[in-house]
Amino acid sequence: MTLPKDPVILLSFVNTKLRDFNSSLDDFCKENNLNEDEIKQKLEMIDYHYDEYKNKFV
């Protein structure tokens, strides 16, 4: 899977996938063969962090 390069679009994309299809970020990354840390780092650049309880970046 190719992720959007723009962090704001990535945020929307990942949160939508988490809401509609995956129970956790770990699940999403494993299912799509993605690096969880890379996603977190990219979204931290725009001050978003993964909230496990809400299962989304906030």
C-alpha positions as CSV (number, residue, x, y, z in Angstrom):
1,M,0.0,0.0,0.0
2,T,1.3,3.5,-0.9
3,L,0.5,6.1,1.7
4,P,-0.1,9.8,1.0
5,K,3.0,11.9,1.3
6,D,1.3,15.0,2.6
7,P,0.9,14.7,6.4
8,V,-2.6,16.2,6.5
9,I,-3.9,13.9,3.8
10,L,-2.1,11.0,5.6
11,L,-3.9,11.9,8.8
12,S,-7.3,11.8,7.2
13,F,-6.5,8.6,5.3
14,V,-5.1,6.7,8.4
15,N,-7.9,7.9,10.7
16,T,-10.5,6.8,8.2
17,K,-8.9,3.3,7.9
18,L,-8.7,3.0,11.7
19,R,-12.3,4.0,12.1
20,D,-13.7,1.8,9.4
21,F,-11.5,-1.2,9.1
22,N,-8.9,-1.7,11.9
23,S,-9.1,-2.1,15.6
24,S,-5.6,-0.6,16.2
25,L,-2.7,1.1,14.5
26,D,-0.7,-2.0,15.0
27,D,-3.4,-4.0,13.2
28,F,-3.6,-1.5,10.3
29,C,0.2,-1.6,9.9
30,K,0.5,-5.3,10.0
31,E,-2.4,-5.8,7.6
32,N,-0.8,-3.4,5.1
33,N,2.9,-4.2,5.7
34,L,3.6,-0.6,6.9
35,N,6.0,0.8,9.4
36,E,4.1,2.1,12.4
37,D,7.0,4.3,13.6
38,E,7.2,6.1,10.2
39,I,3.5,6.9,10.3
40,K,3.8,8.2,13.9
41,Q,6.8,10.3,13.0
42,K,5.2,11.9,10.0
43,L,2.1,12.8,11.9
44,E,4.0,14.1,14.9
45,M,5.4,16.7,12.4
46,I,1.9,18.2,12.4
47,D,1.4,17.7,16.1
48,Y,-0.8,14.6,16.0
49,H,-0.3,11.6,18.2
50,Y,-1.9,8.2,18.2
51,D,-4.5,7.7,21.0
52,E,-4.9,4.0,21.6
53,Y,-8.1,4.5,23.6
54,K,-9.8,6.4,20.8
55,N,-8.0,4.5,18.0
56,K,-7.1,7.6,16.1
57,F,-4.6,10.3,15.7
58,V,-5.6,13.4,17.7
